Amino acid sequence: MAYAAQDDLVTRYGQDLLVELTDRGEEPTGEIDADVVAKAISGTDALIDGHLQGRYVLPMAETPPLIRELAEQITIYKLHRYTPSELIKDEHKAALATLEKIAKGTVRLPVAGVEPATQPGNGVRVTDRERPLTAKNLKGFI
């Protein structure tokens, strides 16, 4: 299941921008190239899954709104063949930072998750060795 769909991108960024980014043929058709969009969405899904796989059960039964928004931001960045606008760059950078926070557990999603591996106990453990130097065997040095 994809985290974002072509319709989501059209709703967020508009038909004209998607036509401009995807209509790459020799003869412009004036239509959105669904194959180009599907490849960008697929790449975005792989990137998001890479960040989520250690923390959440994949595939998700339902896509949280935050993940859908991040997927839209990353996908539109991937669709640019040339330099994207500053807004698109900033959104992409923020989306990747949010994915890092999700991977670290700073930002949590309302979905079934995998318990992160933790060490037993919640404190510092100190294992002390037997002390070979005591007052008894240091007699004469103290």
N, C-alpha and C positions, 0 to 999 in steps of 0.2 A: 504494500500500500504506500503510495507516494504521500509525502507530507504536505505538498502543495500541488495544485492542478493549474492547468492553463487558464481556466476560468478565474481562479483566484488572482493570477497575475494580471489578467485583463481588468478585473475589478479594481485592483490596487494601482496599477500603473497606466492603464488605458490601452485601447486597441491600437492606436497610432504608434505608440512607443514599441509595442511588440512587433508590429509589422515592420517598423524601421530596423529592429534588431535581428529579425529572423528571415526576412525576405531577401535571401542572398543569391538567388539564381541570376543567370546571365540576363534573362528577361524578367524584370520585376512583375510580380503578379498582383501586388497590393493586398496580399493575404498573409496571415500568420502561418509560418511553416511549422506544423505540429511536430515534425521529426526533430527539428532543432530544439524546440522547447522541451520535448520529451528527454533528449540527451542531457540537457542542462538540469532538468529536474532529477534525473537518475543520478547524476554526479553529486548533486546537492544532498540527495537522500543517503548516498554512501558516506559523504562527509559527516552528516548528522549522526548516522548510525555508528560511525567510528568513535564519536565523542560519547554516545549514550550507552554503548554496549556493555561497559563494565558496571554501570549503575542501574540500568533499567532492562526489563524483559522486553525483547524485541521479537517480532514486530508488535508495536503497540496496538491494542484493540481500538483505541480512539486517539486521534491526534490532538494534543493540547493546543490551545490557541497560540501560546508562546512559540511552540515549535513550528506551527504553520507560518507565523510571521517571520521567524528566522529563515525558514525555507524560501519564502518569497524574496527576502532581501538578498540571500546568497544566490538564488537562481537568476535574478535580474542582473546581478553583477557578472555572473558567468556568461550571460547572453551577449554582453558587450564584446565586440571584436577589437574595438579601439578603446581609447581612454574614456572611462565613464565619467559622469559629472561628479563634483565633490560630494553632493548629497548621497549618491549611490555608493561612492567609496566609503564615506563615513558610516552609512548603514551597514555595509559589508563588514567593516572593521568592528563595529559594535556587535554585530551578530556573532562573529567569531569569538569575541571576548565573552559574550554570554554563553556560548557553547562550552568554552573553557570552564566557566563558573559552574555550569551544570555538571560537567565531568568531574569537577573537584567536590561537588556536593554543596557549594555555597548557595546556588540557586536550585530549588527542588521543584519537580514537576508533580502534579496530582495524578500519578499513574502508578501501577504496580512496579515495584523496583526490586533490585537485587541488593541484599545487604552487603555493604562494602566489607572487605576483609579487615578485621581488627585483631589486635593481640588480646589474649585473655587477660582479664584484670584491667583496672582503670588507673593504676598508679605506677610509680617508679619501683622497680625491683632492684634490690642490691644484694648481690651474693658475695659475702665476705669470705676470705680464705682463713685458714687457721694461721695464727700469728706465731712464727717461729721464735721471735724475740720476746721474752718475758722478763719480768724482774728477777725470777729465779735463775734463768740461764745467763743473765747479764750481770750477775753478782761480780763485783769488782770493777765494772765499767761505769756503774751509776754512782 
